[in-house]
Amino acid sequence: MKKKKSLNIIKYYVDENDPAFKQEAYEIADFFDRTGDSQLAEYIMSLLAGTNVYSPQSTDEIPNIQKSDTFFNEETYEFISEIPISNSELYLPESVSNELEGVINALTANRNISTFLLTGEPGTGKTEAVKHIARILNKRLFFIDFNRLIDSKLGQTSKNISNLFKNINSSHNLKTKIFLFDEIDAIASNRSDQNEIKEMGRVTSTLLKEFDFLNEDALIFATTNLSKYLDSALLRRFDAIINFDKYTNSDLKDISILFLKTLIKQVPS
């Protein structure tokens, strides 16, 4: 690496020229990546983004997850399916990333919290964040299929929810799993809304009851972009609610640069 770049980055730092400082640092990271030191390049990129970059691990760095148990039989557990954890970079606002780090630390320390709601507009990274949390905690991730859970027959959806939670609570190796209720608003209406269908109100009541009797070892993450329409009683069932709608213009610019850098790397030289 040329001495000029080292001098430039010091000068930009002293002058508090943040855009030029970051651009020079990105070029240094790119230099190390091109010369074969990808680990140092990734480290520099993560420092530039603060704590709001969830960097992927190589498969060698991820401990083996035991998948020998036969928890899911398609006939018995028809509403649940395993999905892969994430091994790609995820860029988040620092405030959101700090909250997620707090969740991870609390779960690692076994602080008796187990239900989390991630709120925010579509595309803010809620579902991907859960995939990264599963990777970091070395847990398997399971998706609740609402398309099969919701039934047109009167009362059947409530029965399905009860069966779903029975399966979760009795799951083998429960501590090794995370269950994702993606877009939970599909089964959780506001019961105080006079325009709400009574059947969906009953479904919400069933969901509340099942949360009350959730196995203490079960770990639930839910997402929604319609939190203002959720029943307030359901919101109280979550140990923590994290709002992903915290992207500033500066965040968006930084993320755009990082995405551009990633795309450039993928272009054949």
FENTA-V143127 format. One line per field, one symbol per residue. ss: DSSP state (A for helix, B for strand, O for the rest). phi: phi as a letter, one per 20 degrees, with the letter a starting at -180 (. if undefined). burial: 1 if it has 9 or more other ideal C-beta (glycine too) atoms within 8 Angstrom, else 0. Layout:
ss = ???
phi = ???
burial = ???
This chain:
ss = OOAAAAAAAAAAAAOOOAAAAAAAAAAAAAAAAAOOOAAAAAAAAAAAOOOOBBOOOOOOOOOOOOOOOOOOOOOOOOOBBBBOOOOOOBBOOAAAAAAAAAAAAAAAOOOOOOBBBBBOOOOOOAAAAAAAAAAAOOOBBBBBOAAAAOOOOOOAAAAAAAAAAAAAAOOOOAAABBBBBOOAAAOOOOOOOOOOOAAAAAAAAAAAAAAAOOOOOOOBBBBBOOAAAOOAAAAAOOOBBBBOOOOOAAAAAAAAAAAAAAAAAAOOO
phi = .ffgffffffffffflefgfgfffffffffffffendfffffffffffemeeceefdfffeegfdfcefdfddgfedfdcbecffeccfcdcggffffffffffffffelelcbccdddqfgneofffffffffffelcedcdeeffefecffgnffffffffgfffffdfflgfeccddeflfffcceefeffeffgffffffffffffffdfgfefdddccadcffefffffgffefbcdeeecfeffgffffffffffffffefge
burial = 00001101101100000001110111111111100000011101110110011100000001001000000100001011011011001111110111111011011000001111111100011111111111101011111111001100000111011111101110101100111111111011111000010011111111110110010001111111101001100110110111010100001101101110110000000
